[in-house]
Structures are given as structure tokens and as C-alpha cells.
Amino acid sequence: MSGENTKGRAGEVFAAFLKLGLTSFGGPIAHLGYFRNEFVERRKWLEEHSYADLVALCQFLPGPASSQVGIAIGLSRAGYLGALAAWTAFTLPSALALVLFAYGLSAAGDAGGGWLHGLKVAAVAVVALAILGMARSLTPDRQRVTLAVIAAAIALAVPSAWGQIGAIVVGAAVGLAILREGPPAEPTELKLPASPTVGVLALIVFTFLLGSLPVLAAATDGQSVRLFDTFFRVGSLVFGGGHVVLPLLRSEVVPSGWIGNDAFLAGYGAAQAVPGPLFTFAAYLGAVIGGWKTAVLCLLAIFLPSFLLVIGILPFWETLRRRTATQAALRGVNAAVVGLLLAAFYDPVWTSGILTKADFPLASFAFLLLFLWRTPPWLVVFLCAAAGQILAVAT
């Protein structure tokens, strides 16, 4: 797959990804399966090994892995306009749904207390399942399980963005020190229309924004600048994507007073019921904070790092991925990510969701539906919300 084979149209890419944006339930791992079926098996836009290379790259980068794979597929098919079309089509349906949910939540007020709590109970089951799935693949030995627990302790001891970042740094350092053993990287034939010059420029822009936005936010009273800085930073620092965005976002927007903890967890629960990337949760938060314009701002800010990093790293990925140090650090970071999610599972997910004796069996039943019965997440979320309302009325 090379730049010379980039012969699709942006409209074609948009149509293909819009279908996926409307139907891709189940989270980032499921999204990667949908992408493979659509673009490797059905449309044959990529070879199997090329798709595997894209997935490996996007697992290496911070940010939403499935969205980054989509951006890269769009880039390979129709250039930079194709990348934009892929992201827009895949992201728009869930973002719109969550913005509408935010407005509905505001209109419901206290009348929605029961189903609101049901959504928080659903989040307990969803995050528990995410921890189980990630732990199986990312913490397969004693060293990495221990590292995950240490990372969870750091995150709980320092309940802020610095705690999350510190846990990731510790994970990378421990990985470099003790996790150098592993299978060698397989050779890749992945080539995309992104030149080293454009890659370097994208990385310079990324680094400049990451360094300058906090300074600009501190020097101004404008909420828009501070929000853009916050969501850009989260999109730049979240490894593991999807559910791992929960603790870092909460540490940024709840203590600052932008949104209450109950509304935060309710939106996170609702995000499980819509297709597309979980990072569109940023649109919900923006809508609650300041309406639809703020939703657009937060959505663009959290996804912008993905564009810059995918375009910036692609030209250098083959050399970087073969280095033993890179592989070792990544193993440590992945284990730390499991720890971050474990910390978030306790606080705020468990502490806010399990408040009565009835909540625990409801969360357990939701987990069984997801884990054993493979029930679609959107249906589990709906059932939990309905059960929460019924329990509220009964009591």
C-alpha cells in the first residue's frame, strides 16, 4: 500500500465510515474488528498485514486507537482529505447523540434521578469488563500485574492529572528497566502518503501546542482557551484510549467545577449506549459546560493530537518500532494503563455507582450480560437506566 495506490475519493471514504459510525457498537476493540471486516475483507482497501501494522502503530500512540486507525485508513485511501472524511463520519453520529443527551439531561433535572443513577451502575459493569479485557493482554505476568497495582496506587494517592502522568512515566521507566524480553517486531510493508517533512512539521505543531497551551491558559481568563488546553492535553496523554480517558478527564473537569461528578458519570454511562469512539464523550462534557459551541471546541481539541501524531509518526514508524527500548517502554506503559483504569474503577466509578444494597446485584447482573451473554452494551445501559428508575420509584 503506497502513495501511488491512493486513488479513492474523500466522499467514498466518508460514506464508508458513516455507516460504521452509525453501527459500530462495543468499544475500541470491536471497532477494530468492524474496520477489518469492512476495509480488509469486503472493500479490500488494505492487505491483512498492512492493517495489522496500522493497528500496531495506533496502539503505540496515545489517544483513541480505533479513531487513529480510521484516520490512517482514510489517509491511505484519499490523502489528507480522506483522513478528515474518515474521522468526521465515524465521530459525528455519537457526538451528536451525546450532545442531545446533554441537553436532555439538563431539561430533565431532578426527574431523571433514578435513571441517572442507573447509568452510573452501568458504568461499573462496563469499566469492570474493560479492566478484565485489558489485563488479560497487557498484564500477562507477575511483573506487569505488580506494576499495574503500583500505578493504581500512584493515581489514587495523587488524584489529579499529575498522578495519571506520573503513573505512566513510572510504567515507562520500569518497562525500560525490567521488561526488555519479548518477541521481536515483525517487518512491515506499511507505506502511507505522509512524507518525513510533513511528519516533522506535524510533530513540531503537536509539541508547540502541548507546551504553549498551558502557558496561554494560565495567562488568560478565557474559558475557551482553558478548555482547549485541557482537552488537547488529555488527547495527548491518554494511553490505552477508550475507557482510560475516564480518570484523566475527571481529574480535569470535575475538581475545576466545570461539571458535577454525577453528570460526569451519567454521560460516561450514556457514551456506552452509542456507536463510534468513546472519546466523543468530550462533546457531551462540552455541551454540559457551555452548549453546542463548547461541545465542538472540546471535540476538536481532544482529537487534534491524534491527527498530528498519526501524520507525524507514520514516516518514522518502521525504524522506531524495531527498537528494543521502545518495545520495553511500551510494555510498561500498557501495564500502567491497566492500573489507571483500576484506580478509576474504585474512584469515582464504584464509589459513585454502588450506594445501596440493590446497586450491587444490578451491577453484577449487568456485568454478566456483558461478559457471559455478550449482550450489546447499548442494551445493557438502557436496562440499567430503566432499573434505576424503577428502583427509585419503588423506594
C-alpha positions, 0 to 999 in steps of 0.5 A: 500500500503506497502513495501511488495506490491512493486513488479513492475519493474523500466522499467514498471514504466518508460514506464508508465510515458513516455507516460504521459510525452509525453501527459500530457498537462495543468499544475500541476493540470491536471497532477494530474488528468492524474496520477489518471486516469492512476495509480488509475483507469486503472493500479490500482497501488494505492487505491483512498485514498492512492493517495489522501494522496500522493497528500496531502503530495506533496502539503505540500512540496515545489517544483513541486507537480505533479513531487513529486507525480510521484516520490512517485508513482514510489517509491511505485511501484519499490523502489528507482529505480522506483522513478528515472524511474518515474521522468526521463520519465515524465521530459525528453520529455519537457526538451528536447523540451525546450532545442531545443527551446533554441537553436532555439531561439538563431539561430533565433535572431532578426527574431523571434521578433514578435513571441517572443513577442507573447509568452510573451502575452501568458504568461499573459493569462496563469499566469492570469488563474493560479492566478484565479485557485489558489485563488479560493482554497487557498484564500477562505476568507477575511483573506487569500485574505488580506494576499495574497495582503500583500505578493504581496506587500512584493515581489514587494517592495523587488524584489529579492529572499529575498522578495519571502522568506520573503513573505512566512515566513510572510504567515507562521507566520500569518497562525500560528497566525490567521488561526488555524480553519479548518477541521481536517486531515483525517487518512491515510493508506499511507505506502511507502518503505522509512524507518525513517533512510533513511528519516533522512539521506535524510533530513540531505543531503537536509539541508547540501546542502541548507546551504553549497551551498551558502557558496561554491558559494560565495567562488568560481568563478565557474559558475557551482557551482553558478548555482547549488546553485541557482537552488537547492535553488529555488527547495527548496523554491518554494511553490505552484510549477508550475507557482510560480517558475516564480518570484523566478527564475527571481529574480535569473537569470535575475538581475545576467545577466545570461539571458535577461528578454525577453528570460526569458519570451519567454521560460516561454511562450514556457514551456506552449506549452509542456507536463510534469512539468513546472519546466523543464523550468530550462533546457531551462534557462540552455541551454540559459546560457551555452548549453546542459551541463548547461541545465542538471546541472540546471535540476538536481539541481532544482529537487534534493530537491524534491527527498530528501524531498519526501524520507525524509518526507514520514516516518514522514508524518502521525504524522506531518500532524495531527498537528494543527500548521502545518495545520495553517502554511500551510494555510498561506503559500498557501495564500502567494503563491497566492500573489507571483504569483500576484506580478509576474503577474504585474512584469515582466509578464504584464509589459513585455507582454502588450506594445501596444494597440493590446497586450491587446485584444490578451491577453484577447482573449487568456485568454478566450480560456483558461478559457471559451473554455478550449482550450489546452494551447499548442494551445493557445501559438502557436496562440499567437506566430503566432499573434505576428508575424503577428502583427509585420509584419503588423506594 
